[in-house]
Amino acid sequence: MLENKKVIILGDRDGIPGPAIAECIITTGAEIVFSVTECFV
Amino acid sequence: MDLENQRRVKEIAEKLGTENLVVVLGGAEAEASGLAAETVISGDPAYAGPLTGVQLGLEVYHIFELKSSVDAKVYEEQVSMMELVLDVDAIIAELNKIRSSAAAAITG
């Protein structure tokens, strides 16, 4: 699904943070081009 | 989505093109996830940031929706705890709503 895609990660401090999503995305073969953890508070 | 992140997303889309670009969200609740999705599809709904009026039309998913694409062990370690705490169904329903209304707007 994500193979050969470039991925922007918008994590959430109160949900799933950027680095945790990045660990997952790495396993899909996609390339991470930007990762951040937002704080919505 | 905060203004700095809107600027970064816009920059990346301009540099790399939108065709193979996917946004993955980790939002804790449905409304904020929906707003972030709307921002990268049809532009900033708050008319405040660099993506105001910019229809990037990006593919966007919550990490919960990508469970079957991710290595099961890694997903278990990194995400599954939050599946127990957050309202997964509401988040996915909101994203489905945003995606279908965006698709309807684009196709007219």
Backbone of each chain as nested JSON, in Angstrom:
{
  "chains": [
    {"id": "A", "residues": [
      {"number": 1, "name": "MET", "atoms": {"N": [0.832, -1.209, 0.0], "CA": [0.0, 0.0, 0.0], "C": [0.871, 1.266, 0.0]}},
      {"number": 2, "name": "LEU", "atoms": {"N": [1.976, 1.197, 0.785], "CA": [2.836, 2.391, 0.889], "C": [4.165, 2.229, 0.159]}},
      {"number": 3, "name": "GLU", "atoms": {"N": [4.335, 1.082, -0.488], "CA": [5.601, 0.836, -1.16], "C": [5.884, 1.908, -2.203]}},
      {"number": 4, "name": "ASN", "atoms": {"N": [7.101, 2.399, -2.22], "CA": [7.538, 3.447, -3.152], "C": [6.864, 4.8, -2.919]}},
      {"number": 5, "name": "LYS", "atoms": {"N": [6.187, 4.943, -1.794], "CA": [5.579, 6.24, -1.473], "C": [6.53, 7.052, -0.603]}},
      {"number": 6, "name": "LYS", "atoms": {"N": [6.335, 8.351, -0.634], "CA": [7.054, 9.247, 0.266], "C": [6.059, 9.697, 1.323]}},
      {"number": 7, "name": "VAL", "atoms": {"N": [6.468, 9.599, 2.581], "CA": [5.501, 9.778, 3.657], "C": [5.835, 10.974, 4.545]}},
      {"number": 8, "name": "ILE", "atoms": {"N": [4.805, 11.769, 4.791], "CA": [4.876, 12.846, 5.775], "C": [4.145, 12.35, 7.024]}},
      {"number": 9, "name": "ILE", "atoms": {"N": [4.82, 12.374, 8.159], "CA": [4.214, 11.882, 9.395], "C": [3.835, 13.063, 10.287]}},
      {"number": 10, "name": "LEU", "atoms": {"N": [2.542, 13.119, 10.626], "CA": [2.084, 14.141, 11.566], "C": [1.61, 13.421, 12.826]}},
      {"number": 11, "name": "GLY", "atoms": {"N": [2.543, 13.18, 13.727], "CA": [2.219, 12.495, 14.972], "C": [1.537, 13.439, 15.959]}},
      {"number": 12, "name": "ASP", "atoms": {"N": [1.08, 12.855, 17.055], "CA": [0.361, 13.644, 18.069], "C": [0.88, 13.221, 19.441]}},
      {"number": 13, "name": "ARG", "atoms": {"N": [1.265, 14.18, 20.221], "CA": [1.806, 13.883, 21.549], "C": [0.812, 13.082, 22.397]}},
      {"number": 14, "name": "ASP", "atoms": {"N": [-0.48, 13.377, 22.236], "CA": [-1.492, 12.676, 23.027], "C": [-2.046, 11.443, 22.321]}},
      {"number": 15, "name": "GLY", "atoms": {"N": [-1.605, 11.221, 21.095], "CA": [-2.047, 10.043, 20.35], "C": [-0.84, 9.166, 20.084]}},
      {"number": 16, "name": "ILE", "atoms": {"N": [-0.486, 9.049, 18.808], "CA": [0.71, 8.277, 18.46], "C": [1.768, 9.279, 17.985]}},
      {"number": 17, "name": "PRO", "atoms": {"N": [2.886, 9.373, 18.716], "CA": [3.926, 10.344, 18.375], "C": [4.652, 9.996, 17.069]}},
      {"number": 18, "name": "GLY", "atoms": {"N": [5.269, 11.003, 16.462], "CA": [5.97, 10.826, 15.195], "C": [6.931, 9.646, 15.179]}},
      {"number": 19, "name": "PRO", "atoms": {"N": [7.833, 9.52, 16.163], "CA": [8.817, 8.428, 16.109], "C": [8.18, 7.03, 16.125]}},
      {"number": 20, "name": "ALA", "atoms": {"N": [7.056, 6.865, 16.821], "CA": [6.381, 5.557, 16.857], "C": [5.787, 5.245, 15.485]}},
      {"number": 21, "name": "ILE", "atoms": {"N": [5.205, 6.265, 14.839], "CA": [4.661, 6.069, 13.488], "C": [5.804, 5.761, 12.525]}},
      {"number": 22, "name": "ALA", "atoms": {"N": [6.931, 6.477, 12.695], "CA": [8.083, 6.272, 11.81], "C": [8.567, 4.824, 11.878]}},
      {"number": 23, "name": "GLU", "atoms": {"N": [8.652, 4.258, 13.078], "CA": [9.064, 2.85, 13.231], "C": [8.169, 1.94, 12.398]}},
      {"number": 24, "name": "CYS", "atoms": {"N": [6.88, 2.248, 12.4], "CA": [5.921, 1.438, 11.64], "C": [6.118, 1.624, 10.142]}},
      {"number": 25, "name": "ILE", "atoms": {"N": [6.244, 2.872, 9.722], "CA": [6.312, 3.185, 8.285], "C": [7.563, 2.575, 7.652]}},
      {"number": 26, "name": "ILE", "atoms": {"N": [8.662, 2.558, 8.412], "CA": [9.912, 1.977, 7.903], "C": [9.68, 0.532, 7.441]}},
      {"number": 27, "name": "THR", "atoms": {"N": [8.813, -0.186, 8.136], "CA": [8.586, -1.602, 7.805], "C": [7.763, -1.788, 6.528]}},
      {"number": 28, "name": "THR", "atoms": {"N": [7.187, -0.697, 5.995], "CA": [6.339, -0.822, 4.801], "C": [7.12, -0.617, 3.51]}},
      {"number": 29, "name": "GLY", "atoms": {"N": [8.375, -0.155, 3.623], "CA": [9.163, 0.104, 2.425], "C": [8.996, 1.521, 1.898]}},
      {"number": 30, "name": "ALA", "atoms": {"N": [8.2, 2.338, 2.591], "CA": [8.029, 3.734, 2.172], "C": [9.195, 4.575, 2.682]}},
      {"number": 31, "name": "GLU", "atoms": {"N": [9.356, 5.733, 2.046], "CA": [10.43, 6.645, 2.453], "C": [9.812, 7.778, 3.289]}},
      {"number": 32, "name": "ILE", "atoms": {"N": [10.387, 8.02, 4.453], "CA": [9.866, 9.1, 5.301], "C": [10.573, 10.401, 4.919]}},
      {"number": 33, "name": "VAL", "atoms": {"N": [9.786, 11.405, 4.522], "CA": [10.395, 12.668, 4.102], "C": [10.259, 13.754, 5.161]}},
      {"number": 34, "name": "PHE", "atoms": {"N": [9.359, 13.556, 6.114], "CA": [9.188, 14.546, 7.184], "C": [8.405, 13.885, 8.307]}},
      {"number": 35, "name": "SER", "atoms": {"N": [8.851, 14.116, 9.539], "CA": [8.133, 13.56, 10.682], "C": [8.124, 14.579, 11.802]}},
      {"number": 36, "name": "VAL", "atoms": {"N": [6.951, 14.785, 12.384], "CA": [6.834, 15.758, 13.461], "C": [5.798, 15.234, 14.456]}},
      {"number": 37, "name": "THR", "atoms": {"N": [5.915, 15.679, 15.691], "CA": [4.901, 15.344, 16.684], "C": [4.211, 16.634, 17.097]}},
      {"number": 38, "name": "GLU", "atoms": {"N": [2.932, 16.734, 16.756], "CA": [2.197, 17.951, 17.104], "C": [1.654, 17.868, 18.503]}},
      {"number": 39, "name": "CYS", "atoms": {"N": [1.405, 19.025, 19.053], "CA": [0.749, 19.114, 20.352], "C": [-0.496, 19.955, 20.138]}},
      {"number": 40, "name": "PHE", "atoms": {"N": [-1.665, 19.321, 20.306], "CA": [-2.905, 20.029, 19.988], "C": [-3.462, 20.81, 21.174]}},
      {"number": 41, "name": "VAL", "atoms": {"N": [-2.792, 20.718, 22.326], "CA": [-3.32, 21.401, 23.521], "C": [-3.056, 22.901, 23.407]}}
    ]},
    {"id": "B", "residues": [
      {"number": 1, "name": "MET", "atoms": {"N": [-3.964, 21.957, 12.002], "CA": [-2.524, 21.738, 11.898], "C": [-1.804, 23.066, 12.116]}},
      {"number": 2, "name": "ASP", "atoms": {"N": [-0.688, 23.037, 12.859], "CA": [-0.058, 24.324, 13.138], "C": [0.596, 24.907, 11.884]}},
      {"number": 3, "name": "LEU", "atoms": {"N": [0.838, 26.198, 11.951], "CA": [1.211, 26.927, 10.74], "C": [2.564, 26.49, 10.197]}},
      {"number": 4, "name": "GLU", "atoms": {"N": [3.5, 26.215, 11.113], "CA": [4.83, 25.776, 10.699], "C": [4.751, 24.441, 9.939]}},
      {"number": 5, "name": "ASN", "atoms": {"N": [3.928, 23.535, 10.439], "CA": [3.798, 22.239, 9.757], "C": [3.086, 22.384, 8.413]}},
      {"number": 6, "name": "GLN", "atoms": {"N": [2.138, 23.281, 8.339], "CA": [1.505, 23.552, 7.039], "C": [2.548, 24.039, 6.038]}},
      {"number": 7, "name": "ARG", "atoms": {"N": [3.431, 24.908, 6.51], "CA": [4.467, 25.452, 5.627], "C": [5.378, 24.324, 5.132]}},
      {"number": 8, "name": "ARG", "atoms": {"N": [5.755, 23.422, 6.062], "CA": [6.638, 22.317, 5.688], "C": [5.963, 21.376, 4.68]}},
      {"number": 9, "name": "VAL", "atoms": {"N": [4.689, 21.059, 4.937], "CA": [3.961, 20.162, 4.031], "C": [3.865, 20.791, 2.637]}},
      {"number": 10, "name": "LYS", "atoms": {"N": [3.574, 22.077, 2.591], "CA": [3.456, 22.784, 1.306], "C": [4.786, 22.745, 0.554]}},
      {"number": 11, "name": "GLU", "atoms": {"N": [5.857, 23.018, 1.288], "CA": [7.204, 23.012, 0.702], "C": [7.548, 21.638, 0.113]}},
      {"number": 12, "name": "ILE", "atoms": {"N": [7.276, 20.59, 0.906], "CA": [7.594, 19.217, 0.469], "C": [6.774, 18.861, -0.768]}},
      {"number": 13, "name": "ALA", "atoms": {"N": [5.489, 19.23, -0.757], "CA": [4.625, 18.927, -1.908], "C": [5.118, 19.655, -3.156]}},
      {"number": 14, "name": "GLU", "atoms": {"N": [5.578, 20.879, -2.993], "CA": [6.084, 21.638, -4.146], "C": [7.372, 21.012, -4.678]}},
      {"number": 15, "name": "LYS", "atoms": {"N": [8.199, 20.544, -3.735], "CA": [9.501, 19.996, -4.116], "C": [9.379, 18.591, -4.735]}},
      {"number": 16, "name": "LEU", "atoms": {"N": [8.582, 17.739, -4.107], "CA": [8.526, 16.328, -4.519], "C": [7.334, 16.0, -5.411]}},
      {"number": 17, "name": "GLY", "atoms": {"N": [6.385, 16.911, -5.501], "CA": [5.144, 16.607, -6.225], "C": [4.182, 15.87, -5.293]}},
      {"number": 18, "name": "THR", "atoms": {"N": [2.917, 15.806, -5.689], "CA": [1.909, 15.241, -4.782], "C": [1.557, 13.789, -5.119]}},
      {"number": 19, "name": "GLU", "atoms": {"N": [2.02, 13.305, -6.266], "CA": [1.561, 12.011, -6.755], "C": [1.875, 10.834, -5.828]}},
      {"number": 20, "name": "ASN", "atoms": {"N": [3.121, 10.792, -5.337], "CA": [3.514, 9.664, -4.484], "C": [3.625, 10.035, -3.017]}},
      {"number": 21, "name": "LEU", "atoms": {"N": [3.046, 11.166, -2.678], "CA": [3.171, 11.673, -1.317], "C": [1.957, 11.253, -0.481]}},
      {"number": 22, "name": "VAL", "atoms": {"N": [2.229, 10.713, 0.69], "CA": [1.157, 10.246, 1.569], "C": [1.372, 10.866, 2.952]}},
      {"number": 23, "name": "VAL", "atoms": {"N": [0.288, 11.31, 3.575], "CA": [0.369, 11.843, 4.935], "C": [-0.184, 10.796, 5.899]}},
      {"number": 24, "name": "VAL", "atoms": {"N": [0.575, 10.516, 6.96], "CA": [0.125, 9.563, 7.97], "C": [-0.045, 10.313, 9.293]}},
      {"number": 25, "name": "LEU", "atoms": {"N": [-1.242, 10.197, 9.851], "CA": [-1.577, 10.922, 11.07], "C": [-1.516, 10.018, 12.291]}},
      {"number": 26, "name": "GLY", "atoms": {"N": [-1.262, 10.645, 13.443], "CA": [-1.296, 9.9, 14.704], "C": [-2.224, 10.558, 15.706]}},
      {"number": 27, "name": "GLY", "atoms": {"N": [-3.179, 11.324, 15.205], "CA": [-4.05, 12.129, 16.068], "C": [-4.779, 11.319, 17.129]}},
      {"number": 28, "name": "ALA", "atoms": {"N": [-4.961, 11.942, 18.299], "CA": [-5.596, 11.257, 19.424], "C": [-7.107, 11.253, 19.306]}},
      {"number": 29, "name": "GLU", "atoms": {"N": [-7.659, 12.205, 18.573], "CA": [-9.109, 12.205, 18.476], "C": [-9.594, 12.562, 17.064]}},
      {"number": 30, "name": "ALA", "atoms": {"N": [-10.87, 12.233, 16.852], "CA": [-11.416, 12.267, 15.498], "C": [-11.401, 13.67, 14.89]}},
      {"number": 31, "name": "GLU", "atoms": {"N": [-11.826, 14.663, 15.66], "CA": [-11.989, 15.997, 15.071], "C": [-10.648, 16.562, 14.592]}},
      {"number": 32, "name": "ALA", "atoms": {"N": [-9.62, 16.479, 15.458], "CA": [-8.308, 17.021, 15.082], "C": [-7.72, 16.253, 13.9]}},
      {"number": 33, "name": "SER", "atoms": {"N": [-7.93, 14.942, 13.88], "CA": [-7.433, 14.135, 12.763], "C": [-8.14, 14.544, 11.472]}},
      {"number": 34, "name": "GLY", "atoms": {"N": [-9.442, 14.771, 11.583], "CA": [-10.223, 15.192, 10.425], "C": [-9.769, 16.542, 9.892]}},
      {"number": 35, "name": "LEU", "atoms": {"N": [-9.497, 17.459, 10.806], "CA": [-9.054, 18.793, 10.382], "C": [-7.693, 18.728, 9.691]}},
      {"number": 36, "name": "ALA", "atoms": {"N": [-6.798, 17.892, 10.237], "CA": [-5.475, 17.74, 9.611], "C": [-5.633, 17.143, 8.215]}},
      {"number": 37, "name": "ALA", "atoms": {"N": [-6.51, 16.132, 8.096], "CA": [-6.739, 15.5, 6.796], "C": [-7.315, 16.516, 5.808]}},
      {"number": 38, "name": "GLU", "atoms": {"N": [-8.3, 17.274, 6.267], "CA": [-8.925, 18.278, 5.403], "C": [-7.883, 19.296, 4.92]}},
      {"number": 39, "name": "THR", "atoms": {"N": [-6.976, 19.663, 5.823], "CA": [-5.955, 20.665, 5.491], "C": [-5.056, 20.193, 4.35]}},
      {"number": 40, "name": "VAL", "atoms": {"N": [-4.665, 18.92, 4.368], "CA": [-3.736, 18.446, 3.328], "C": [-4.452, 17.97, 2.062]}},
      {"number": 41, "name": "ILE", "atoms": {"N": [-5.786, 17.899, 2.132], "CA": [-6.546, 17.549, 0.928], "C": [-7.062, 18.825, 0.245]}},
      {"number": 42, "name": "SER", "atoms": {"N": [-7.869, 19.582, 0.999], "CA": [-8.527, 20.724, 0.347], "C": [-8.056, 22.094, 0.804]}},
      {"number": 43, "name": "GLY", "atoms": {"N": [-7.139, 22.157, 1.746], "CA": [-6.654, 23.452, 2.229], "C": [-7.079, 23.701, 3.661]}},
      {"number": 44, "name": "ASP", "atoms": {"N": [-6.443, 24.667, 4.284], "CA": [-6.688, 24.956, 5.701], "C": [-8.119, 25.457, 5.937]}},
      {"number": 45, "name": "PRO", "atoms": {"N": [-8.949, 24.662, 6.648], "CA": [-10.339, 25.075, 6.86], "C": [-10.458, 26.29, 7.784]}},
      {"number": 46, "name": "ALA", "atoms": {"N": [-9.378, 26.593, 8.508], "CA": [-9.404, 27.758, 9.413], "C": [-8.963, 29.036, 8.688]}},
      {"number": 47, "name": "TYR", "atoms": {"N": [-8.592, 28.915, 7.43], "CA": [-8.131, 30.068, 6.641], "C": [-7.04, 30.856, 7.344]}},
      {"number": 48, "name": "ALA", "atoms": {"N": [-6.097, 30.141, 7.972], "CA": [-5.078, 30.831, 8.759], "C": [-3.663, 30.567, 8.251]}},
      {"number": 49, "name": "GLY", "atoms": {"N": [-3.423, 29.367, 7.732], "CA": [-2.043, 28.981, 7.451], "C": [-1.683, 29.021, 5.975]}},
      {"number": 50, "name": "PRO", "atoms": {"N": [-0.437, 28.626, 5.681], "CA": [0.06, 28.619, 4.303], "C": [-0.742, 27.726, 3.358]}},
      {"number": 51, "name": "LEU", "atoms": {"N": [-1.514, 26.779, 3.871], "CA": [-2.307, 25.91, 2.989], "C": [-3.72, 26.433, 2.738]}},
      {"number": 52, "name": "THR", "atoms": {"N": [-4.004, 27.636, 3.196], "CA": [-5.304, 28.241, 2.911], "C": [-5.507, 28.355, 1.404]}},
      {"number": 53, "name": "GLY", "atoms": {"N": [-6.581, 27.761, 0.917], "CA": [-6.888, 27.845, -0.522], "C": [-5.989, 26.967, -1.39]}},
      {"number": 54, "name": "VAL", "atoms": {"N": [-5.155, 26.127, -0.758], "CA": [-4.242, 25.264, -1.523], "C": [-4.782, 23.835, -1.49]}},
      {"number": 55, "name": "GLN", "atoms": {"N": [-5.213, 23.328, -2.643], "CA": [-5.775, 21.977, -2.696], "C": [-4.697, 20.985, -3.104]}},
      {"number": 56, "name": "LEU", "atoms": {"N": [-3.983, 20.468, -2.112], "CA": [-2.911, 19.52, -2.43], "C": [-3.479, 18.17, -2.863]}},
      {"number": 57, "name": "GLY", "atoms": {"N": [-4.644, 17.817, -2.342], "CA": [-5.273, 16.543, -2.698], "C": [-4.434, 15.331, -2.3]}},
      {"number": 58, "name": "LEU", "atoms": {"N": [-3.727, 15.431, -1.192], "CA": [-2.838, 14.328, -0.793], "C": [-3.625, 13.123, -0.279]}},
      {"number": 59, "name": "GLU", "atoms": {"N": [-3.015, 11.952, -0.427], "CA": [-3.553, 10.742, 0.2], "C": [-3.274, 10.87, 1.697]}},
      {"number": 60, "name": "VAL", "atoms": {"N": [-4.246, 10.577, 2.517], "CA": [-4.016, 10.707, 3.957], "C": [-4.682, 9.565, 4.717]}},
      {"number": 61, "name": "TYR", "atoms": {"N": [-3.934, 9.009, 5.657], "CA": [-4.432, 7.901, 6.48], "C": [-4.031, 8.137, 7.932]}},
      {"number": 62, "name": "HIS", "atoms": {"N": [-4.816, 7.586, 8.833], "CA": [-4.376, 7.493, 10.231], "C": [-3.566, 6.204, 10.353]}},
      {"number": 63, "name": "ILE", "atoms": {"N": [-2.599, 6.192, 11.237], "CA": [-1.768, 4.979, 11.391], "C": [-2.638, 3.76, 11.733]}},
      {"number": 64, "name": "PHE", "atoms": {"N": [-3.766, 3.975, 12.401], "CA": [-4.663, 2.847, 12.71], "C": [-5.158, 2.142, 11.433]}},
      {"number": 65, "name": "GLU", "atoms": {"N": [-5.282, 2.913, 10.358], "CA": [-5.784, 2.345, 9.102], "C": [-4.722, 1.544, 8.358]}},
      {"number": 66, "name": "LEU", "atoms": {"N": [-3.469, 1.678, 8.794], "CA": [-2.369, 1.032, 8.073], "C": [-1.879, -0.228, 8.773]}},
      {"number": 67, "name": "LYS", "atoms": {"N": [-2.644, -0.656, 9.775], "CA": [-2.238, -1.802, 10.591], "C": [-1.818, -3.003, 9.747]}},
      {"number": 68, "name": "SER", "atoms": {"N": [-2.599, -3.312, 8.709], "CA": [-2.307, -4.518, 7.924], "C": [-1.083, -4.347, 7.028]}},
      {"number": 69, "name": "SER", "atoms": {"N": [-0.645, -3.094, 6.822], "CA": [0.527, -2.859, 5.971], "C": [1.828, -2.843, 6.767]}},
      {"number": 70, "name": "VAL", "atoms": {"N": [1.704, -2.715, 8.087], "CA": [2.884, -2.557, 8.945], "C": [3.266, -3.913, 9.536]}},
      {"number": 71, "name": "ASP", "atoms": {"N": [4.568, -4.104, 9.767], "CA": [5.044, -5.317, 10.438], "C": [4.288, -5.489, 11.766]}},
      {"number": 72, "name": "ALA", "atoms": {"N": [3.697, -6.648, 11.958], "CA": [2.795, -6.865, 13.094], "C": [3.479, -6.649, 14.447]}},
      {"number": 73, "name": "LYS", "atoms": {"N": [4.719, -7.08, 14.559], "CA": [5.434, -6.958, 15.84], "C": [5.714, -5.479, 16.155]}},
      {"number": 74, "name": "VAL", "atoms": {"N": [6.136, -4.745, 15.142], "CA": [6.435, -3.326, 15.335], "C": [5.155, -2.559, 15.677]}},
      {"number": 75, "name": "TYR", "atoms": {"N": [4.068, -2.881, 14.966], "CA": [2.787, -2.225, 15.249], "C": [2.369, -2.488, 16.693]}},
      {"number": 76, "name": "GLU", "atoms": {"N": [2.519, -3.728, 17.084], "CA": [2.163, -4.128, 18.451], "C": [2.949, -3.308, 19.477]}},
      {"number": 77, "name": "GLU", "atoms": {"N": [4.246, -3.157, 19.232], "CA": [5.108, -2.427, 20.167], "C": [4.814, -0.934, 20.195]}},
      {"number": 78, "name": "GLN", "atoms": {"N": [4.554, -0.363, 19.024], "CA": [4.498, 1.097, 18.903], "C": [3.083, 1.687, 18.996]}},
      {"number": 79, "name": "VAL", "atoms": {"N": [2.075, 0.942, 18.566], "CA": [0.754, 1.555, 18.385], "C": [-0.375, 0.873, 19.169]}},
      {"number": 80, "name": "SER", "atoms": {"N": [-0.283, -0.428, 19.362], "CA": [-1.478, -1.152, 19.816], "C": [-1.978, -0.687, 21.188]}},
      {"number": 81, "name": "MET", "atoms": {"N": [-1.062, -0.224, 22.032], "CA": [-1.49, 0.303, 23.342], "C": [-2.487, 1.457, 23.159]}},
      {"number": 82, "name": "MET", "atoms": {"N": [-2.205, 2.34, 22.194], "CA": [-3.085, 3.497, 21.994], "C": [-4.419, 3.099, 21.344]}},
      {"number": 83, "name": "GLU", "atoms": {"N": [-4.425, 1.943, 20.672], "CA": [-5.689, 1.45, 20.114], "C": [-6.697, 1.163, 21.233]}},
      {"number": 84, "name": "LEU", "atoms": {"N": [-6.161, 0.786, 22.378], "CA": [-7.041, 0.441, 23.502], "C": [-7.627, 1.691, 24.15]}},
      {"number": 85, "name": "VAL", "atoms": {"N": [-6.899, 2.808, 24.022], "CA": [-7.263, 4.035, 24.734], "C": [-8.106, 4.975, 23.871]}},
      {"number": 86, "name": "LEU", "atoms": {"N": [-7.782, 5.011, 22.585], "CA": [-8.431, 5.994, 21.703], "C": [-9.635, 5.383, 20.987]}},
      {"number": 87, "name": "ASP", "atoms": {"N": [-10.5, 6.256, 20.479], "CA": [-11.706, 5.802, 19.784], "C": [-11.376, 5.574, 18.297]}},
      {"number": 88, "name": "VAL", "atoms": {"N": [-10.854, 4.383, 18.02], "CA": [-10.38, 4.049, 16.671], "C": [-11.502, 4.207, 15.641]}},
      {"number": 89, "name": "ASP", "atoms": {"N": [-12.694, 3.688, 15.962], "CA": [-13.8, 3.725, 15.0], "C": [-14.188, 5.154, 14.642]}},
      {"number": 90, "name": "ALA", "atoms": {"N": [-14.211, 6.032, 15.672], "CA": [-14.599, 7.43, 15.421], "C": [-13.56, 8.134, 14.557]}},
      {"number": 91, "name": "ILE", "atoms": {"N": [-12.295, 7.853, 14.811], "CA": [-11.218, 8.483, 14.026], "C": [-11.321, 8.042, 12.561]}},
      {"number": 92, "name": "ILE", "atoms": {"N": [-11.482, 6.74, 12.343], "CA": [-11.551, 6.232, 10.966], "C": [-12.811, 6.732, 10.26]}},
      {"number": 93, "name": "ALA", "atoms": {"N": [-13.923, 6.781, 10.989], "CA": [-15.175, 7.281, 10.398], "C": [-15.015, 8.736, 9.973]}},
      {"number": 94, "name": "GLU", "atoms": {"N": [-14.357, 9.534, 10.813], "CA": [-14.162, 10.952, 10.487], "C": [-13.289, 11.108, 9.23]}},
      {"number": 95, "name": "LEU", "atoms": {"N": [-12.221, 10.31, 9.168], "CA": [-11.34, 10.401, 7.994], "C": [-12.072, 9.949, 6.728]}},
      {"number": 96, "name": "ASN", "atoms": {"N": [-12.885, 8.896, 6.84], "CA": [-13.669, 8.452, 5.681], "C": [-14.602, 9.564, 5.209]}},
      {"number": 97, "name": "LYS", "atoms": {"N": [-15.2, 10.26, 6.186], "CA": [-16.122, 11.353, 5.858], "C": [-15.383, 12.473, 5.105]}},
      {"number": 98, "name": "ILE", "atoms": {"N": [-14.224, 12.854, 5.644], "CA": [-13.442, 13.944, 5.03], "C": [-13.003, 13.536, 3.616]}},
      {"number": 99, "name": "ARG", "atoms": {"N": [-12.512, 12.281, 3.479], "CA": [-12.036, 11.838, 2.165], "C": [-13.17, 11.803, 1.146]}},
      {"number": 100, "name": "SER", "atoms": {"N": [-14.363, 11.316, 1.565], "CA": [-15.418, 11.239, 0.555], "C": [-15.971, 12.613, 0.23]}},
      {"number": 101, "name": "SER", "atoms": {"N": [-16.023, 13.53, 1.199], "CA": [-16.531, 14.858, 0.837], "C": [-15.519, 15.595, -0.026]}},
      {"number": 102, "name": "ALA", "atoms": {"N": [-14.226, 15.352, 0.213], "CA": [-13.2, 15.99, -0.63], "C": [-13.281, 15.442, -2.052]}},
      {"number": 103, "name": "ALA", "atoms": {"N": [-13.485, 14.122, -2.158], "CA": [-13.576, 13.508, -3.485], "C": [-14.794, 14.05, -4.229]}},
      {"number": 104, "name": "ALA", "atoms": {"N": [-15.893, 14.211, -3.514], "CA": [-17.117, 14.739, -4.135], "C": [-16.894, 16.177, -4.599]}},
      {"number": 105, "name": "ALA", "atoms": {"N": [-16.174, 16.962, -3.797], "CA": [-15.925, 18.365, -4.164], "C": [-15.035, 18.453, -5.403]}},
      {"number": 106, "name": "ILE", "atoms": {"N": [-14.041, 17.554, -5.464], "CA": [-13.109, 17.603, -6.591], "C": [-13.784, 17.158, -7.893]}},
      {"number": 107, "name": "THR", "atoms": {"N": [-14.624, 16.102, -7.789], "CA": [-15.272, 15.627, -9.008], "C": [-16.507, 16.465, -9.337]}},
      {"number": 108, "name": "GLY", "atoms": {"N": [-16.886, 17.34, -8.412], "CA": [-18.04, 18.216, -8.645], "C": [-19.319, 17.451, -8.365]}}
    ]}
  ]
}
